[in-house]
Amino acid sequence: MYNWRRMVESQRADILSLRKQTCLPWHSPRHCESEKTRYHITSACFEHKPIIGYSPERMADFEAAMLQRVELSVQNIYAWAILPNHYHVLVKSIDVKKVLKEFGRLHGSTSYRWNGEEKLRGRKIWFNSMETSIKSDAHFWSTMNYIHHNPVRHGYVDKWLDWPFSSAGNYMREFGRDNAEKMWKGYPITNYGKDWDPPEM
């Protein structure tokens, strides 16, 4: 939700300044872009087993493979976080079915390779992917914050930048720490993902 009424004047000035810099409307979500083009996509390993996190090398390889595969079907990849047993990606696409098909191919290839590496042919690795359509710019920025905060939320690191398998470093370089902090305060995650992504996962 938009928190303008709860902000003090200095917070409002900071948010207005940032919205001007990023070409967003000053006081409201952007309406010129179809809200059916931005998606938060997530998928978990079957029974939340840490199969992606088998080794740091596997996590790095999966991150690279996921980005390469997703680039084939999206206009933009805004954010991502790869964790030992699930991942989150925020994308822009005019054809979400095509994006999900690419994720299906990624899941198929990684399942085959990882089961071969661990000599566990036939093991189920992935649960279905889930896509959520972004409803507004406020929803978009809260999702961005949620994805980058996810490794902290699950207790893997204390700070966003300490987690190597996410876009947090890119985000900080592009927006700067001060702007990232303003967006964190302006678009808090509050109970985002509470029911479907418990911290103990």
C-alpha positions in Angstrom: 0.0 0.0 0.0 1.1 3.6 -0.6 2.3 5.0 2.7 2.2 8.8 1.9 -0.1 9.8 4.8 2.2 8.1 7.4 5.4 9.8 6.2 7.0 12.8 7.7 7.9 15.7 5.4 11.5 14.7 4.9 10.5 11.1 3.9 8.0 12.6 1.4 10.6 14.8 -0.1 13.0 11.8 -0.4 10.4 9.7 -2.1 9.3 12.5 -4.5 13.0 13.1 -5.4 13.5 9.4 -6.2 10.3 9.1 -8.2 11.4 12.1 -10.3 14.8 10.5 -10.9 13.3 7.2 -12.0 10.6 8.8 -14.1 7.7 7.5 -12.0 4.6 9.6 -11.4 5.1 11.7 -8.3 2.1 10.6 -6.2 0.5 7.5 -7.9 1.3 4.3 -9.6 2.1 4.5 -13.3 -0.9 3.8 -15.5 0.6 4.0 -19.0 2.0 0.5 -18.8 -0.2 -2.6 -18.9 -0.2 -4.3 -15.5 -0.1 -7.6 -17.3 3.5 -7.3 -18.4 5.4 -7.5 -15.1 5.5 -10.8 -13.2 7.0 -12.2 -10.0 7.9 -15.8 -10.7 8.9 -18.3 -8.0 9.5 -22.0 -7.8 10.7 -24.3 -5.0 12.4 -27.6 -4.9 10.1 -30.5 -4.2 9.3 -30.7 -0.5 11.6 -27.7 -0.1 14.7 -29.8 -0.1 17.9 -27.8 -0.6 18.8 -29.4 -4.0 19.9 -26.1 -5.7 22.1 -25.5 -2.7 24.0 -28.9 -3.0 27.1 -26.8 -3.5 28.1 -23.1 -4.1 29.1 -24.2 -7.6 25.7 -25.6 -8.4 24.0 -22.4 -7.1 26.3 -20.3 -9.3 25.7 -22.5 -12.3 21.9 -22.5 -11.8 21.9 -18.7 -11.5 23.8 -18.3 -14.8 21.6 -20.9 -16.6 18.4 -19.3 -15.3 19.4 -15.9 -16.4 20.5 -17.2 -19.8 17.3 -19.2 -20.3 14.9 -16.4 -19.1 16.5 -13.7 -21.3 15.1 -15.7 -24.3 11.5 -14.8 -23.4 11.5 -11.5 -21.5 11.9 -7.8 -22.2 13.6 -7.2 -18.9 14.9 -9.0 -15.8 14.5 -6.6 -12.9 15.5 -8.8 -9.9 16.3 -12.3 -8.8 17.4 -14.3 -5.8 18.5 -18.0 -5.9 18.3 -19.8 -2.6 19.2 -23.4 -1.7 15.6 -24.6 -2.1 13.8 -22.0 -4.1 14.1 -18.9 -6.3 12.4 -15.6 -7.1 12.6 -13.6 -10.4 10.9 -10.3 -11.3 10.5 -9.9 -15.1 8.8 -8.0 -17.8 7.2 -10.0 -20.6 4.3 -9.7 -23.0 4.0 -13.5 -23.0 4.1 -15.1 -19.6 3.3 -18.5 -21.0 6.5 -18.4 -23.0 8.4 -17.4 -19.9 7.0 -20.4 -17.9 7.8 -22.7 -20.8 11.4 -21.6 -20.6 11.4 -22.2 -16.8 10.0 -25.7 -17.6 12.9 -26.4 -19.9 15.3 -25.1 -17.3 13.8 -27.4 -14.7 13.9 -30.4 -17.0 17.6 -29.9 -17.9 18.7 -29.2 -14.3 16.7 -32.2 -13.0 18.4 -34.5 -15.5 21.9 -33.2 -14.8 21.6 -33.0 -11.0 20.0 -36.4 -10.6 22.9 -37.8 -12.7 25.5 -36.0 -10.6 23.9 -37.5 -7.4 23.1 -40.9 -8.9 19.4 -40.4 -8.0 17.6 -41.0 -11.3 13.9 -40.5 -11.1 14.0 -38.2 -8.1 11.5 -35.3 -8.3 13.3 -32.0 -8.0 10.9 -29.2 -8.8 7.5 -28.2 -7.7 5.4 -26.1 -10.2 6.4 -22.5 -10.9 4.0 -19.8 -9.8 3.6 -16.4 -11.4 2.0 -13.3 -9.9 1.0 -10.4 -12.0 2.4 -7.1 -10.7 -0.6 -4.8 -10.0 1.0 -1.4 -9.6 4.3 0.3 -9.2 3.9 0.1 -5.4 3.5 -3.7 -5.7 6.5 -3.7 -8.1 8.9 -2.0 -5.6 7.6 -4.0 -2.7 8.3 -7.2 -4.7 11.8 -5.9 -5.6 12.5 -5.3 -1.9 11.1 -8.7 -1.0 13.2 -10.6 -3.5 16.5 -8.8 -2.5 15.6 -9.3 1.2 14.7 -13.0 0.8 18.2 -14.4 1.7 18.1 -12.2 4.9 14.6 -13.3 5.7 15.6 -16.9 5.5 18.6 -16.4 7.7 21.4 -17.1 5.2 23.0 -13.6 5.5 22.6 -10.4 7.5 22.7 -8.0 4.6 21.5 -8.1 1.0 24.9 -7.6 -0.5 26.3 -10.6 1.5 24.3 -13.0 -0.7 26.2 -13.8 -3.9 23.3 -15.4 -5.9 21.0 -12.4 -6.4 20.7 -9.1 -8.3 21.1 -7.0 -5.1 24.6 -5.9 -6.1 23.5 -4.8 -9.5 20.5 -3.0 -7.9 22.8 -1.1 -5.5 25.2 -0.1 -8.2 22.4 1.1 -10.5 20.3 3.0 -7.9 22.8 3.7 -5.1 22.6 2.8 -1.5 20.7 6.0 -0.5 18.0 5.5 -3.2 17.7 1.8 -2.3 17.2 2.7 1.4 14.5 5.2 0.3 12.7 2.6 -1.7 13.0 0.1 1.2 11.3 2.6 3.5 8.8 3.8 0.9 7.7 0.3 -0.2 8.1 -2.0 2.8 7.5 -5.7 2.5 5.5 -6.0 5.7 3.7 -9.4 5.5 4.6 -10.0 1.8 4.9 -13.8 1.2 4.0 -14.6 4.8 1.7 -17.6 3.9 3.5 -19.0 0.9 7.2 -18.5 1.7 7.8 -19.1 5.5 11.2 -18.0 6.9 12.0 -21.5 8.1 12.0 -22.8 4.5 
